[in-house]
Structure formats: structure tokens, C-alpha cells
Amino acid sequence: MAKEKNPNNKTVAENRKARFSYEVLDTFEAGLVLTGTEVKSLREGQANIQESYASVEGGEVWLINSYLPEYLQGNRFNHEPRRRRKLLLNKKEMARLAQAVEREGMTMVPLKIYFNDRGRAKLLLGVARGKKLHDKRETEKQRDWNREKSRLLKERG
């Protein structure tokens, strides 16, 4: 008998390019303020956070330029696909994020959107510093070497 996966606990969208382009120093789990059709669209596994970013404005944190397509059965109650979405964090976390962005010149990058074990939509937000070109090359070399090393170990036994 196959083990059933919990449908609530799954990754919807992942920003894999972020870990290549940025050096992620810290991560935060934030809730998302969503409408009903946005949640249904997420449950279908449709979202894109590749070009999105987060910003602190007026004491609140906002997710900007994320794409959640319209829900097909949503008719007139549908949402706008690229609207700004409010992120839910506690005050200490917001203060730490604002300080990192303003004083230290960091960037807030969304890493993935997923549903937690309670079925709530969450966003993994990373505080990151942009990598230079030589750092990206080094990351690529390391990845290639790890791939080659695993092939060699596989061949030998």
C-alpha cells in the first residue's frame, strides 16, 4: 500500500535562481494575505515568484511582482494576477528586515511559497546580498565538481 502524501504540505513555487544570484544570509517564514481565488489558484500549483521581491513600506512588508494566475472558475470575483500582497510577520522580524535592508544594503528575496502542515500558505523570505560575477562562477564550478565527484563515486562502487 502506497503512503499518501499530505496534500496541504507542499511546495507551490520555488525561486531556484535566487540562491544562484544571491548569497542568502537569513530566512524568515511569513504568512500571506490572500483572497479566496488566490488560494485556490495556489492549491492548483500555479504561481511564479522568479522576478518578485519584498519591500518594507509604512511599517509593513509587501510582496511585489509575484504572479498568481486567475482562478478559472472565479468569474467576476477573480483577483488581479500581479497585485501587491501583504506579508504577515511579527514586529521584531519586520524591524530586523527593515534594518538589514536600510543599513546593511541587503535585499529581501522570496525563496518559495508552500502550504504548511496546517494548510496555510507561507512564504520563505530570504535576506540576501547580491553575488558578484566571480562568486557566481565559483558556485557553478563547485556544483559541477560535486556532480562529477558523485559520478566517479558511483562508477567505482
C-alpha positions in Angstrom: 0.0 0.0 0.0 1.5 3.3 -1.1 2.0 6.0 1.5 -0.2 9.0 0.9 1.4 12.5 0.9 -0.2 15.2 2.9 -1.8 17.5 0.2 -1.5 20.5 2.5 2.2 20.3 3.0 3.6 21.0 -0.5 5.8 23.5 -2.3 3.9 25.6 -4.8 6.6 27.8 -6.3 10.3 28.0 -5.8 12.8 30.7 -6.8 15.8 28.4 -7.6 17.6 31.3 -9.4 17.7 33.3 -6.1 20.2 31.0 -4.5 22.5 31.3 -7.5 22.2 35.1 -7.8 22.2 36.0 -4.1 24.1 34.9 -1.0 21.2 34.1 1.4 22.2 35.0 4.9 18.9 34.6 6.9 15.4 33.3 6.2 12.0 34.2 7.6 8.7 32.4 7.3 5.9 34.9 6.5 2.2 34.4 6.1 0.5 35.8 3.0 -2.7 37.8 2.9 -4.7 36.2 0.1 -8.2 36.3 -1.4 -10.1 33.1 -1.9 -9.4 32.7 -5.6 -5.7 33.3 -5.0 -5.7 30.3 -2.5 -7.5 28.1 -5.0 -5.0 29.1 -7.7 -2.1 28.2 -5.4 -3.7 24.9 -4.5 -3.6 24.0 -8.2 0.1 24.6 -8.1 0.2 27.7 -10.2 2.5 30.6 -9.1 5.7 32.3 -10.1 8.0 34.2 -7.9 11.0 34.5 -10.2 11.0 38.2 -10.7 9.4 39.1 -7.4 10.9 40.9 -4.3 9.7 42.1 -1.0 9.7 45.7 0.3 9.2 47.4 3.6 6.7 50.3 3.2 5.0 52.2 6.0 5.9 49.6 8.7 4.5 46.7 6.6 6.2 44.2 4.4 4.8 43.7 0.8 5.5 41.0 -1.8 5.7 42.8 -5.1 5.5 41.4 -8.7 4.6 37.9 -7.8 2.4 36.1 -10.3 -0.7 34.1 -9.3 -2.8 33.4 -12.3 -6.5 33.9 -12.2 -8.6 31.0 -11.0 -10.6 29.6 -13.9 -13.9 29.2 -12.1 -13.5 32.6 -10.3 -15.6 34.6 -12.7 -16.2 38.2 -11.5 -14.7 37.6 -8.0 -11.3 36.9 -9.5 -8.1 38.6 -8.4 -5.5 40.6 -10.3 -2.6 38.3 -11.1 0.3 40.7 -10.2 -1.2 42.6 -7.3 0.9 43.5 -4.2 0.4 41.1 -1.4 0.9 41.9 2.3 3.2 39.6 4.2 2.5 38.7 7.8 5.4 39.0 10.2 5.8 40.0 13.8 7.1 43.4 14.7 10.6 42.2 15.7 11.0 40.4 12.4 9.8 43.4 10.5 12.3 45.6 12.4 15.2 43.2 11.7 14.2 43.1 8.0 14.0 46.9 7.7 17.3 47.3 9.5 19.0 44.8 7.2 17.7 46.5 4.0 18.3 50.1 5.1 21.6 50.0 7.0 23.3 46.9 5.5 22.1 47.2 1.9 20.5 43.7 1.8 17.7 42.5 -0.4 14.6 40.6 0.6 14.2 37.7 -1.9 11.2 35.3 -1.8 12.6 31.8 -1.9 9.5 29.6 -2.1 5.7 29.6 -1.5 4.3 26.5 0.2 1.5 25.2 2.4 2.4 24.3 5.9 1.1 21.3 7.9 -2.0 23.4 8.9 -2.8 24.2 5.3 -1.8 27.8 5.5 0.0 29.5 2.6 3.5 30.6 3.7 6.4 32.4 2.0 10.0 31.6 2.8 11.7 35.1 2.6 15.5 35.3 2.5 17.6 38.3 3.5 20.4 38.2 0.9 23.4 40.0 -0.5 23.9 40.0 -4.3 26.7 37.9 -5.6 29.4 39.3 -7.9 30.1 37.6 -11.2 33.2 35.7 -9.9 31.1 34.4 -6.9 28.6 33.0 -9.4 31.4 31.3 -11.4 32.7 29.8 -8.2 29.2 28.5 -7.3 28.9 26.9 -10.8 32.4 25.3 -10.5 31.5 23.8 -7.1 28.2 22.5 -8.4 29.9 20.9 -11.5 32.7 19.4 -9.3 30.1 17.8 -6.9 28.2 16.4 -9.9 31.4 14.9 -11.3 32.5 13.6 -7.9 29.2 11.8 -7.4 29.6 10.2 -10.9 33.0 9.0 -10.1 32.0 7.5 -6.8 29.0 5.8 -8.5 31.3 4.2 -11.1 33.7 2.8 -8.5 31.3 1.1 -6.3 
